[in-house]
Amino acid sequence: MGATAEKTGTIIYAWALMRNHAHILLRSGLYGLSDFMRKLLTGYAISHNKRHNRHGYLFQNRYKSIVCEEDTYLLELVRYIHLNPMRAGVTKTLDELAAYPYSGHAVIMGKLRHKWQDRDYVLGLFGEQEGRAKKQYRIFVEEGIGQGQRPELIGGGLIRSQGGWSQVFSMRRQRAAEKSDERILGSGEFVEKMVAETEERQDRQLSGAAALRKVEETISAICKEDGVKAAEMKGGSRRRQISRIRKKIALELIERYGIPMALIARATGVTTAAISKMAVQ
């Protein structure tokens, strides 16, 4: 998680790794949340499969993502996420939580050091002097112990359950706006802003014939630029130069246009698994 955050320019504020899931509060990097999560989940699945001599998918469902309004919810989410081990009974006290190695709480309390976690930003919200800020942060976390589960902070899941952003916007067109906004934590103004920005991105996302054209255009342009024949690329050549250019093509199509890996794989003469590995290396 930390290596992927540094590679993608992702800033992590809070996190907790549990037995069968994880919670992460982050600010996404240049290429967005999907870039970070693809590298994190695919990379972990590949390494896990190698260690345990297994094949195929590792995670059951798509990750659930919720956009939050920083001023209103950031600290609430930091506290809620870092209390996960206590709610699950993994740790019994705040002192145990401060020593728990699989949560960002120990980092904020100074018991662990992870340079990829933005500890200073979170502590800075509690005071300028580190000692006083840590004390105020601990009080804030302690006050949240009795709050238990807070469904208003962990709602959403609509994108995953409905099959993607396009289905969410279809629901909005069908006057189901209040449900489709469960993936956003924030004021009405913030919700409207986020939906408008996402609809604009959705309009730019390529699919169908447009995606096929963009794949062919990108292959032709990059192969010409690097002085190789597109036919050799499409024929599945494993020559080192071809492999390097194939990766360049794949990353361009995935990160800039959101083209599915399966489509890229067919066009470049390799398997979807090969494209997936390129995306996380």
Secondary structure, DSSP 8 states (H G I E B T S, - for coil): -HHHHHHHT-EEEEEEE-SS-EEEEEE--TTHHHHHHHHHHHHHHHHHHHHHT--S---SS-----EE-HHHHHHHHHHHHHTHHHHTTS--SHHHHHH-TTBTHHHHTTSS--TTB-HHHHHHTT-SSHHHHHHHHHHHHHHTGGG---TTTS---HHHHHTSHHHHHHHHHTT-HHHHTTTEES-HHHHHHHHHHHHHHHHH---HHHHHHHHHHHHHHHHHHHT--HHHHHTT---HHHHHHHHHHHHHHHHHH---HHHHHHHHTS-HHHHHHHHH-
